[in-house]
Amino acid sequence: MKITPLLLAIVFCTLGRVGLAAELPEIVLWPQGMPEPVVPAEPAEIVDQGKDGIQRRTNISRPRLFVHLPPAGQAKSGAGIIVVPGGGFGRLADGHEGSEACEWLAKQGVVAFGLAHRTPTTNHKEPNAGPVQDAQQAVCEVRRRAKEYGIDPQKIGVLGFSAGGQVSVVAATNDLRFPAAAGSPSHKPDFLLLIYPYKIYDPMTKALRAEIRLDAGLPPTFLAQMGDDGASLPQGTALLYLELVNRKIPAEIHVYERGGHGFGMRARPNAPGTADWTHRATEWLQLRGYIAASKS
């Protein structure tokens, strides 16, 4: 194969992107070993990019957080947000529902943590069991390291997409699902952002899934959803919003007519809501004091 200047440029550009990703600080969640149910170390973890341009990660046996710090010159807001990608528990769509969301938050002064929870768990009795443990441990660990990252330990939130939204709300409304040492930081987030949370609605009972224990308490919550989403039904998002309102918990909801499922941080043609939700989320984070208001 002839090596042309254009080919060299592509190779170096690709290597640069890989190197940049590899340089992200990582926080291993279970250095002493994770609780059951585990994902075996073989086959090895894989990251690939499909024909649709979406990055996907699977075979994650070492759950961890990728740390995205605000860029140089951007003051920290004092908030930390853990981003939980979707992927249906078989893999993680951790590009457009992970690293891209982290970069968006970091540019606004948030220290963002991309969660690579164990996967695949689709063959486990409860597919969300391991990911929920990872999400709870992630909040504990970020709160434990708050001073290290310049974060207010009372300003730690979770942003979950699709299956990551289900994981986020189940983790927040349940007691710890693993043994913890006495004096461990709380696993309860201070706020939630749930973007088309997956299967939180039970069509049989026409109610929220039983695992969401609302009486255990929820923090202020932002919700965004497309009305034509056949994977994450809008009834679940709407019901959760009503439950929050009934409990006088601060909440905001945006349901757009069209846009489908799984758009993440990437706008879709003829579906303005897929681009709008980030603006509304930014305003909500400003309203709650988690990022600074823009100067105009």
Helices and strands as residue ranges (DSSP letters): H 5-22, E 26-28, E 46-49, E 55-58, E 64-68, E 80-84, I 95-99, H 100-106, E 111-116, H 129-144, E 156-161, H 163-172, E 191-195, E 201-202, E 207-208, G 214-216, E 221-226, H 234-246, E 251-256, H 273-287
